[in-house]
Amino acid sequence: MDLDLALQTFILESRELLEDMENALLNAGQSGGSDEAVHAIFRAAHTIKGSAGLFSLDHIVAFTHVVESLLDEVRDGKLSLTDELIVLLLSCCDHLSGMITALEAGQTEADAAMLAEGKPLLAQLRVQMGQPAEGDSHAEGGALVAGEHPGVERMGEPGGASDAWHLSLRFGPDVLRDGMDPLSFIRYLGQIGRIVGIVTMADAIPAAEQMDPETCYLGFEISLETEADKTAIEGVFEFVQDSCTLQILPPRSRVEEYVRLIRELPEQKALLGEILVRCGCITQRELDAALQVQAAAGQSPAAAPPLGAILVGQGTAEPVMVEAALTKQKQAAEPKPTESRSIRVDADKLDLLINLVGELIIVGASANLIARQVRNSELLECTSMLSDLVEQVRDSALQLRMVKIGATFNRFQRVVHDVAREIGKDIGLAVSGEDTELDKTVVEKIGDPLTHLVRNAIDHGIEPAEVRAERGKPLRGTVRLNAFHDSGSIVIEVSDDGGGLDRERILAKAIERGLIEPDRKLSDQEIYGLIFEPGFSTAAAITNLSGRGVGMDVVKKNITALRGTVTVDSAPGLGTTVTVRLPLTLAIIDGFLVGLGTATFVVPLDMIDECIEFAAEPGHDYTNLRGQVLPFIRLRSLFGVTTPPPRRESIVVVKHAGQRIGLVVDALHGEFQTVIKPLGRMFSQLRCISGSTILGSGEVALILDVPAIVGRGGGGGGADLPQLAA
């Protein structure tokens, strides 16, 4: 089923609201249920209910109404937000999420399974509110759904504007195109109070021949009697907040507020009395009375006293209100922008854009090469300008795919809460670097590895409370997620303040399984790296979370597939940190071309510190760089290049994970915009190569995997590598 745009928007925004609600609940558990957190939870539930009502999704409205009623009691201080209540509300979030998922699949009504799942939750909610556990969920939601619309009185009998809220509402022109019914919002407004007066503003309607049937021209001036607050009234229109302008004046507002409202009226042509009535300054009855006085006072309109003077003289309107309305008559109001500042774009369209930009870069490189070959100065200048523009387009296109990792991090609040509760530990999550950006594709694929690392930290890393007490640690353990940029990569750290890895136990298990020789000397990093071996586990018992030796090898495999690396560092008694390094993007990078034999390679530019002339003692694999020892790797040896080396070689100094190392190459060719192309299955196991690209000449250049090369340390030559260059 193809959902219309409005329903798709509802589904997306409902998921975002549920995520906000979940995070607010988890934060409330840590902060003791602050007023701000409770209001955030209530607003999310209220908005979902209101938006669902616009689409006649009665089952969602009914369930959310009960949730909202409970939250209202929490907000009023009648109930406390206990841990038990938080767990119940989190379960309600899960149930609502299931409803939204079913809606996306085309299910617009609740089936028996959905009702059965929601019934015990509704019963628990009612018990919390001191109500009978049994009840008709449909009946509870029936008062909220479309179809039962409260009566609406004309503005002629407003019942006293000073005792009612006044709403000045103007819908944007695209509301109908977006699938919204403006009157649905008016009807829903009547469900939180009594509409005692309404005036339809039709000033924007053009001549019949110019009218667009898909454009909304309507606005409304509304008087509303309600016990709800301003936030609740605004919540009615939250689903179209970017497609309308809304001004709200509370009962008995100050004169200054009415003056401001008069000045902000969007209509350009209106009479003095109409302006004052629209803004709620006077009632229609008071205006009619003043007009009668004006008509009786003079034989002609010119001789009659001004309407404003009559209203002021009767005490109906303040002089400043009349003055503001007169000023409004004389000047055209500046239209307010109603367009949203952001739009939703299908990810597939962004992928297509990136692919086209990549092809544009390749064609631009070909044009640049031809210009250099023909030595035409004008053509060279044009291709240079083209390259600059293409680079700007590339950067802008890539920026469209960049998202903050904070949304991913926030999802782990629920993971930590549920897993810690399951195993009986008191654990909190600390997050930093939420504003760090990376490619959306990377974000989508890193979720599962991070989930396993977080669960592992909770189950294996954090000690039980009694053990922490014996060691003088806080009873509450902490898992930390941190992200930052470093040398063209994004670094994600998953750390805990637990007992740390048992080095000797890992070593003994590795020897027992035959992974290493008993007499082999390994560094701490190499020993800790053994936990990524398939089937490796030191857990004494198997739990629902871990202990089977399945997971950490998959974590490394998934991260490696993203051209990333994963390392572990641990300190006994202090905790463990798993560091994941990933490329910022998987599509296009700035590269540096180097020559090796007859082949050309690309080094990621962000990883290069500098380039120097090669100078080293024969037989040594290090050189002196301004008084510091710089180890280097001979790429000729690594890749098995057998042709004679040139008389002058160069060293490209690269950095990775705090290490600096030199790569000895034959020639330096300069910077190059690199469109990353996959190598294919045949070359998927190729070491020290992360991808390929197409040069302007049409030749293929291989992209060096700097982290893998640094990890190898240049030892052993290239016996296990293919002959990449001859």
C-alpha positions in Angstrom: 0.0 0.0 0.0 1.3 3.4 -1.0 0.7 5.8 1.9 0.0 9.4 1.0 2.6 12.0 2.0 0.7 13.2 5.0 0.4 9.8 6.5 4.1 9.1 5.9 4.9 12.3 7.6 2.8 11.3 10.6 4.6 7.9 10.8 8.0 9.5 10.7 7.2 12.2 13.2 5.4 9.7 15.5 8.6 7.6 15.6 10.6 10.7 16.4 8.2 11.7 19.2 8.3 8.1 20.6 12.0 8.3 20.6 11.9 11.7 22.4 9.3 10.3 24.9 11.6 7.2 25.6 14.6 9.4 26.1 12.7 11.7 28.4 11.4 8.8 30.4 15.0 7.4 30.8 16.3 10.9 31.8 13.4 11.3 34.2 14.5 8.1 35.9 18.0 9.5 36.4 16.9 13.0 37.4 14.1 11.9 39.7 11.2 13.0 37.4 11.9 16.7 36.9 9.1 19.0 35.7 10.8 19.6 32.4 11.1 15.8 31.7 7.5 15.2 32.7 6.3 18.0 30.4 8.4 16.6 27.5 6.8 13.2 28.0 3.3 14.6 28.1 3.8 16.8 25.0 5.0 13.8 23.0 2.0 11.7 24.0 -0.4 14.6 23.4 1.0 15.3 20.0 0.8 11.7 18.8 -2.8 11.5 20.0 -3.8 14.7 18.3 -2.1 13.8 15.0 -3.7 10.3 15.0 -7.1 11.9 15.5 -6.6 13.8 12.3 -6.3 10.5 10.4 -9.2 8.8 12.3 -6.8 6.3 13.8 -9.1 5.5 16.7 -7.1 2.7 18.3 -4.0 4.9 18.6 -6.1 7.8 19.9 -7.8 5.6 22.5 -4.6 4.0 23.8 -2.7 7.3 23.9 -5.6 9.0 25.6 -5.2 6.7 28.6 -1.4 7.2 28.6 -2.0 11.0 28.5 -4.5 10.9 31.3 -1.9 9.2 33.6 0.8 11.6 32.5 -1.6 14.5 33.3 -1.9 13.2 36.9 1.9 12.9 37.1 2.2 16.5 35.8 -0.3 17.7 38.5 1.6 16.0 41.2 -1.1 13.4 41.9 1.3 10.5 40.9 5.0 10.1 41.3 7.2 9.0 38.4 8.6 5.9 40.0 10.8 3.3 38.4 7.8 1.0 38.1 5.8 3.6 36.3 8.7 4.4 34.0 9.0 0.7 33.0 5.2 0.7 32.3 5.4 3.8 30.2 8.4 2.4 28.3 6.2 -0.7 27.5 3.5 1.7 26.3 6.0 3.3 24.0 6.9 -0.1 22.6 3.2 -0.9 22.0 2.7 2.5 20.3 5.7 1.8 18.1 4.2 -1.5 17.1 1.0 0.3 16.2 2.9 2.7 14.0 4.8 -0.2 12.3 1.5 -1.9 11.6 0.1 1.4 10.2 3.1 1.6 7.9 2.2 -1.8 6.6 -1.3 -0.6 5.8 -3.1 -1.7 9.0 -5.3 1.3 9.9 -7.4 -0.5 12.6 -6.4 -2.6 15.6 -6.6 -6.4 15.1 -7.2 -9.0 17.9 -3.5 -9.4 18.6 -2.9 -5.7 18.9 -5.9 -5.3 21.3 -4.7 -8.3 23.3 -1.3 -6.8 23.7 -2.6 -3.4 24.7 -5.3 -4.7 27.2 -2.9 -5.5 30.1 -1.1 -2.2 29.6 -4.3 -0.3 29.8 -5.3 -2.2 32.9 -2.0 -1.3 34.6 -2.4 2.3 33.6 -5.9 2.4 35.1 -4.7 0.8 38.3 -1.9 3.4 38.6 -4.7 6.1 38.4 -6.8 4.3 41.0 -9.4 3.2 38.4 -10.9 -0.2 37.8 -8.6 -2.4 35.8 -11.3 -3.4 33.3 -12.6 -0.9 30.8 -13.5 -0.3 27.2 -10.5 1.1 25.5 -12.6 2.0 22.5 -15.1 3.9 24.6 -12.3 5.8 26.2 -11.0 6.9 22.9 -14.3 7.5 21.3 -14.7 10.9 22.8 -11.5 11.9 21.0 -12.0 10.8 17.5 -13.4 12.7 14.6 -17.1 12.4 14.2 -18.2 13.8 17.5 -17.7 17.5 16.9 -18.6 20.1 19.5 -21.0 22.9 18.6 -19.5 26.1 17.3 -21.2 29.4 17.9 -20.8 32.4 15.7 -18.8 35.4 16.9 -22.1 37.3 17.3 -22.5 35.7 20.7 -18.9 35.4 22.0 -19.8 35.3 25.7 -17.2 37.9 26.6 -13.8 37.8 24.8 -12.0 38.8 27.9 -12.9 35.5 29.6 -11.8 33.4 26.6 -8.6 32.5 24.8 -8.2 34.3 21.4 -6.5 32.4 18.6 -5.5 34.2 15.3 -4.9 31.3 12.9 -3.7 31.5 9.2 -3.0 28.3 7.3 -0.3 28.2 4.7 -1.1 27.7 1.0 0.2 24.1 0.9 -1.8 22.7 3.7 -4.3 21.0 1.4 -1.5 19.7 -0.9 0.1 18.1 2.1 -3.1 16.1 2.8 -4.3 18.2 5.8 -7.9 19.3 6.4 -7.9 22.7 8.1 -11.3 22.1 9.6 -10.0 18.9 11.3 -7.8 21.1 13.5 -10.7 23.3 14.4 -12.8 20.3 15.3 -10.0 18.9 17.4 -9.6 22.3 19.1 -13.2 21.9 20.2 -12.3 18.7 22.1 -10.1 20.5 24.6 -12.6 23.3 25.3 -15.7 25.2 24.0 -15.4 27.3 20.9 -17.6 30.3 21.7 -16.8 32.3 18.6 -15.2 31.9 15.2 -14.8 34.1 12.1 -13.5 32.7 8.8 -11.0 35.0 7.1 -11.5 34.8 3.4 -9.6 38.0 2.4 -6.9 35.9 0.6 -9.3 34.2 -1.8 -8.6 35.4 -5.4 -11.0 35.8 -8.3 -12.6 32.6 -9.5 -10.5 32.4 -12.6 -7.3 32.7 -10.5 -8.3 30.2 -7.8 -6.2 27.1 -7.4 -8.3 24.2 -5.9 -5.3 22.8 -4.1 -4.3 26.0 -2.4 -5.6 27.0 1.0 -6.7 30.6 1.3 -8.4 30.4 4.7 -7.7 31.9 8.1 -9.7 31.9 11.4 -10.2 34.2 14.4 -11.3 32.0 17.3 -12.5 32.5 20.8 -12.1 29.5 23.0 -13.1 28.7 26.6 -10.9 26.0 28.0 -9.1 24.9 31.2 -6.1 23.9 29.0 -2.9 25.9 29.0 -1.2 27.5 26.1 1.1 24.5 25.5 -2.0 22.2 25.1 -3.6 24.7 22.6 -0.4 24.9 20.6 -0.2 21.1 20.6 -3.4 20.9 18.6 -1.6 22.6 15.7 1.8 21.0 16.2 1.3 18.7 13.2 1.1 21.8 10.9 3.2 24.2 12.9 5.5 24.8 9.9 2.5 25.4 7.6 0.6 28.0 9.6 1.0 31.1 11.6 -0.7 31.1 15.0 -1.1 33.9 17.6 -2.6 33.0 21.0 -3.8 35.5 23.6 -4.8 34.2 27.0 -8.0 35.4 28.8 -7.7 39.0 30.1 -4.5 39.7 28.2 -2.8 43.1 28.6 -3.6 45.9 26.1 -0.1 45.6 24.7 -0.8 42.0 23.6 -3.9 43.1 21.7 -2.0 45.9 20.0 0.8 43.5 19.0 -1.8 41.1 17.5 -3.4 43.9 15.5 -0.1 44.9 14.0 0.7 41.3 13.0 -2.6 40.6 11.2 -1.7 39.4 7.7 -4.8 40.8 6.0 -4.1 44.1 4.1 -7.6 45.4 3.7 -10.0 45.6 6.7 -12.2 48.1 8.4 -11.5 49.5 11.8 -14.3 47.5 13.5 -13.4 44.3 11.7 -9.8 44.5 12.9 -10.9 45.0 16.5 -13.4 42.2 16.4 -11.0 39.8 14.7 -8.4 40.4 17.4 -10.9 39.9 20.2 -10.5 43.5 21.4 -14.3 44.0 21.2 -17.3 41.7 20.5 -19.5 41.9 17.4 -22.3 43.0 19.7 -20.2 46.0 21.0 -19.3 46.9 17.4 -22.9 46.8 16.3 -23.9 49.1 19.2 -21.2 51.6 18.3 -22.2 51.6 14.7 -25.8 52.3 15.7 -24.6 55.3 17.8 -22.5 56.5 14.8 -25.5 56.2 12.4 -27.8 58.1 14.8 -25.3 60.9 15.4 -25.1 62.3 11.9 -27.1 62.7 8.8 -24.2 61.8 6.5 -21.1 59.6 7.0 -18.8 62.6 6.8 -20.6 64.3 9.7 -20.8 61.2 11.9 -18.2 60.9 14.7 -15.3 58.5 14.2 -16.1 54.9 15.2 -12.8 54.8 17.2 -13.9 57.8 19.3 -17.2 56.2 20.0 -15.6 52.9 21.1 -13.2 54.8 23.4 -16.0 57.0 24.7 -18.1 54.0 25.6 -15.1 52.4 27.4 -15.3 49.4 25.0 -11.8 49.8 23.5 -8.6 51.3 24.8 -7.3 54.3 22.8 -4.0 52.5 22.0 -6.0 49.6 20.5 -7.9 52.0 18.2 -4.7 53.8 17.2 -3.0 50.5 16.3 -6.0 49.4 14.3 -6.1 52.7 12.4 -2.4 52.4 11.7 -3.1 48.9 10.4 -5.6 50.3 8.0 -3.1 52.6 6.4 -0.2 50.1 5.8 0.0 46.7 4.3 1.2 44.0 6.6 4.4 42.2 5.6 3.5 38.6 4.8 5.2 36.1 7.1 7.0 33.2 5.5 5.1 29.9 6.1 7.5 27.6 4.2 9.4 25.1 6.3 13.2 25.7 6.6 13.8 22.0 6.1 12.5 19.3 3.9 12.6 15.5 3.9 14.4 13.9 1.1 14.4 10.2 0.1 17.8 8.7 0.9 17.8 7.0 -2.5 17.7 10.4 -4.2 20.8 11.5 -2.2 22.6 8.3 -3.2 21.8 9.0 -6.8 23.1 12.6 -6.4 26.4 11.4 -4.9 26.8 8.9 -7.7 26.3 11.5 -10.3 28.7 13.9 -8.5 31.3 11.1 -8.5 30.9 10.6 -12.3 31.2 14.3 -12.8 34.5 14.3 -10.9 35.8 11.5 -13.1 34.8 13.3 -16.3 36.2 16.6 -14.9 39.6 14.8 -14.3 39.5 13.6 -17.9 38.9 17.1 -19.2 41.7 18.5 -17.1 44.1 15.9 -18.4 43.2 16.7 -22.0 43.7 20.4 -21.3 47.2 19.8 -20.0 48.0 17.6 -22.9 47.0 20.2 -25.6 48.6 23.0 -23.5 45.8 25.4 -24.2 45.9 28.1 -21.5 42.3 29.2 -21.9 41.1 25.6 -21.7 43.3 25.0 -18.7 41.8 28.0 -16.9 38.2 26.8 -17.7 39.0 23.3 -16.4 40.6 24.8 -13.3 37.4 26.8 -12.6 35.3 23.7 -13.3 37.4 21.6 -10.9 36.8 24.2 -8.1 33.0 24.3 -8.8 32.9 20.5 -8.9 34.7 20.4 -5.5 32.1 22.8 -4.0 29.3 20.7 -5.4 30.9 17.6 -4.0 31.3 19.0 -0.5 27.7 20.3 -0.5 26.4 16.9 -1.7 28.4 15.0 0.9 27.2 17.4 3.6 23.6 16.5 2.8 24.4 12.9 3.9 26.1 13.9 7.1 24.1 13.3 10.3 24.9 13.8 13.9 25.7 10.6 15.8 23.8 11.9 18.8 20.5 10.3 17.6 22.3 6.9 17.5 23.9 7.4 20.9 20.5 8.3 22.5 19.0 5.0 21.5 21.4 3.2 23.8 19.7 4.9 26.9 17.0 2.3 26.5 19.5 -0.6 25.8 21.4 0.2 29.0 18.2 0.6 31.0 16.7 -2.7 29.9 19.8 -4.8 30.0 20.9 -3.5 33.4 17.5 -4.2 34.8 17.5 -7.7 33.3 20.8 -8.7 35.0 20.1 -6.8 38.2 22.8 -4.1 37.9 22.6 -0.3 38.5 24.2 1.2 35.4 24.0 4.6 33.7 25.0 5.8 30.3 27.1 8.9 29.8 27.3 10.4 26.3 29.7 13.0 24.8 30.5 14.1 21.3 26.8 13.9 20.2 27.3 16.7 17.6 30.0 14.7 15.7 28.9 14.2 12.1 29.4 11.2 9.8 27.9 9.7 6.7 24.3 8.4 7.1 25.3 5.1 5.5 28.0 4.6 8.2 25.5 5.5 11.0 23.0 2.9 9.7 25.6 0.2 9.6 27.3 0.9 12.9 24.2 0.5 15.1 24.5 -3.3 15.5 28.2 -3.4 16.4 27.8 -0.6 18.9 24.8 -2.4 20.5 26.9 -5.5 21.0 29.8 -3.5 22.5 27.4 -1.8 24.9 25.7 -5.0 26.0 29.1 -6.6 26.4 30.3 -3.7 28.6 27.2 -4.1 30.8 27.4 -7.9 31.1 31.2 -8.5 31.2 32.6 -5.1 32.1 30.6 -3.7 35.0 31.0 -5.6 38.2 28.0 -6.5 40.5 27.2 -3.9 43.2 28.7 -5.9 46.0 32.0 -6.3 44.1 32.2 -2.6 43.4 31.5 -1.8 47.0 34.4 -4.1 48.1 36.7 -2.2 45.6 35.6 1.2 46.9 33.8 2.1 43.7 30.4 3.8 43.3 27.7 1.3 43.4 26.3 2.7 40.1 28.4 1.7 37.1 28.8 3.8 34.0 29.1 3.0 30.3 30.4 5.9 28.2 29.9 6.6 24.6 32.2 9.3 23.0 32.8 10.4 19.4 35.2 12.8 17.8 37.0 13.5 14.5 40.7 12.6 14.0 42.7 12.6 10.8 39.8 12.3 8.4 38.2 9.6 10.5 35.5 9.5 13.2 36.5 7.8 16.4 33.8 6.2 18.6 34.8 5.0 22.1 32.8 2.6 24.1 34.2 2.5 27.6 33.1 1.3 31.1 34.4 1.8 34.6 34.3 -2.0 35.4 37.0 -4.4 36.4 38.9 -4.4 33.1 40.0 -7.4 31.0 41.8 -10.3 32.6 45.0 -10.4 30.6 46.2 -13.8 32.0 42.8 -15.4 31.5 42.6 -14.3 27.9 46.2 -15.6 27.3 45.5 -18.9 28.9 42.3 -19.4 26.9 44.1 -18.5 23.6 46.8 -21.1 24.4 44.2 -23.7 25.3 42.4 -23.2 22.0 45.7 -23.2 20.0 45.4 -19.7 18.8 49.0 -18.9 19.9 52.1 -20.8 20.9 52.7 -21.0 24.6 56.1 -19.5 24.4 55.1 -16.6 22.1 55.6 -13.1 23.6 52.6 -10.8 23.0 52.0 -7.1 23.9 48.9 -6.2 25.9 47.2 -4.8 22.7 47.8 -8.1 20.9 46.4 -10.1 23.8 43.3 -8.0 24.1 42.9 -8.3 20.4 42.4 -12.0 20.8 38.8 -11.4 22.0 37.9 -10.7 18.4 38.8 -14.2 17.3 35.8 -16.3 16.2 34.2 -18.3 19.1 36.5 -16.8 21.7 35.0 -16.3 25.2 36.3 -16.3 28.8 32.8 -16.2 30.3 32.4 -18.8 33.1 28.7 -19.1 32.4 26.4 -18.6 29.4 23.7 -16.0 29.7 21.0 -14.6 27.5 23.4 -11.8 26.7 26.7 -13.4 26.1 29.2 -16.2 26.8 28.9 -18.2 23.7 31.8 -16.6 21.9 29.6 -15.2 19.2 29.6 -11.5 18.6 33.0 -9.8 18.9 34.3 -11.4 15.7 31.1 -10.2 14.0 31.7 -6.7 15.4 35.2 -6.6 13.9 34.0 -8.1 10.6 31.2 -5.4 10.3 33.6 -2.6 11.2 36.2 -3.9 8.8 33.6 -4.0 6.0 33.2 -0.2 6.6 36.9 0.3 6.1 37.3 0.8 9.8 39.4 -0.6 12.6 38.6 -1.6 16.2 41.1 -1.8 19.1 40.8 -2.5 22.8 42.6 -1.0 25.8 42.1 -2.0 29.4 43.4 -1.3 32.9 42.8 -3.8 35.7 40.3 -2.5 38.2 39.6 0.7 36.2 37.7 -0.4 33.1 37.9 -1.1 29.4 37.8 1.1 26.3 36.9 -0.2 22.8 37.9 2.3 20.1 36.3 2.2 16.7 37.7 4.2 13.8 35.6 4.7 10.7 35.9 6.8 7.6 33.7 10.0 7.5 32.3 8.9 4.2 32.2 5.9 2.0 31.7 7.8 -1.3 34.2 10.5 -2.2 37.5 11.6 -0.5 40.4 13.9 -1.1 43.3 11.8 -2.1 47.0 12.1 -2.9 48.4 10.2 -5.9 51.7 8.4 -5.6 53.6 6.3 -8.1 55.0 2.8 -7.4 56.6 1.1 -10.4 54.2 1.4 -13.3 51.1 1.7 -11.0 49.4 4.6 -9.3 48.1 4.5 -5.8 45.9 6.9 -3.7 46.7 7.8 -0.1 43.8 9.5 1.8 44.8 13.1 2.1 43.5 13.6 5.6 45.9 11.0 6.9 49.0 12.7 5.4 51.2 14.9 7.6 53.9 15.7 5.1 56.1 14.4 2.2 59.9 14.3 2.5 62.8 13.1 0.4 63.8 9.5 1.2 67.1 9.3 3.1 68.0 6.3 5.3 71.0 4.1 6.0 71.0 0.9 3.9 69.3 -2.0 5.8 67.4 0.3 8.2 63.7 0.7 8.3 63.7 4.1 10.0 65.0 7.6 9.3 65.8 10.8 11.2 63.0 13.3 10.9 64.0 16.6 12.6 65.6 14.7 15.5 62.9 12.1 15.9 62.9 8.5 14.7 60.4 7.8 11.9 59.8 4.2 11.0 58.9 3.6 7.4 57.5 0.9 5.2 58.9 0.2 1.7 55.8 -0.2 -0.4 57.9 -1.9 -3.1 58.7 -4.7 -0.7 55.1 -4.8 0.7 53.5 -5.2 -2.8 56.4 -7.2 -4.4 57.4 -4.6 -7.0 60.4 -6.1 -8.9 61.3 -3.3 -11.3 64.4 -1.2 -10.4 63.6 1.7 -8.1 64.2 5.3 -9.3 67.3 7.2 -8.2 65.2 9.4 -6.0 62.4 8.1 -3.8 60.1 10.0 -1.4 58.5 9.3 1.9 54.8 10.1 2.6 54.4 10.6 6.3 51.0 9.4 7.4 49.3 9.3 10.8 46.8 6.9 12.3 45.6 6.4 15.9 48.4 8.6 17.3 51.1 6.8 15.3 53.3 8.3 12.6 54.9 6.2 9.9 56.5 6.7 6.5 55.5 5.1 3.2 58.4 4.9 0.7 57.1 5.6 -2.8 58.7 6.1 -6.2 56.9 9.4 -7.2 54.6 12.1 -5.9 51.8 13.1 -8.3 49.7 15.5 -6.2 46.2 15.8 -4.9 43.2 14.1 -6.6 39.5 14.1 -5.9 38.9 10.4 -5.4 35.6 8.6 -6.1 35.7 5.4 -4.1 34.8 2.3 -6.1 34.4 -1.2 -4.6 36.9 -3.9 -5.6 34.4 -6.6 -6.0 34.2 -10.1 -4.4 37.3 -11.4 -6.2 39.5 -8.9 -4.4 37.5 -8.6 -1.2 40.3 -10.3 0.8 43.1 -8.1 -0.7 45.1 -6.7 2.2 46.3 -3.1 2.6 43.9 -2.0 -0.2 40.6 -0.4 0.7 39.2 0.4 -2.7 39.9 1.8 -6.1 39.2 4.8 -8.2 39.3 5.8 -11.9 41.8 8.4 -13.0 41.3 11.0 -15.7 43.2 8.8 -18.1 40.7 6.0 -17.6 43.2 3.9 -15.6 42.4 2.3 -12.3 44.3 3.4 -9.2 44.1 1.5 -5.9 43.4 3.2 -2.6 45.9 2.3 0.2 44.4 1.1 3.4 46.7 3.1 5.7 45.4 1.6 9.0 46.1 -1.9 7.7 49.5 -0.9 6.5 50.4 0.7 9.8 49.1 -2.4 11.6 51.3 -4.6 9.6 54.4 -2.5 10.4 56.0 -3.5 7.2 57.2 -6.8 8.5 57.6 -9.8 6.3 57.4 -8.1 2.9 54.6 -8.9 0.6 54.7 -12.7 0.4 51.0 -12.9 1.3 50.0 -10.1 -1.0 49.3 -10.2 -4.7 51.7 -8.7 -7.2 49.9 -5.3 -7.6 52.6 -3.6 -9.6 55.4 -4.8 -11.8 
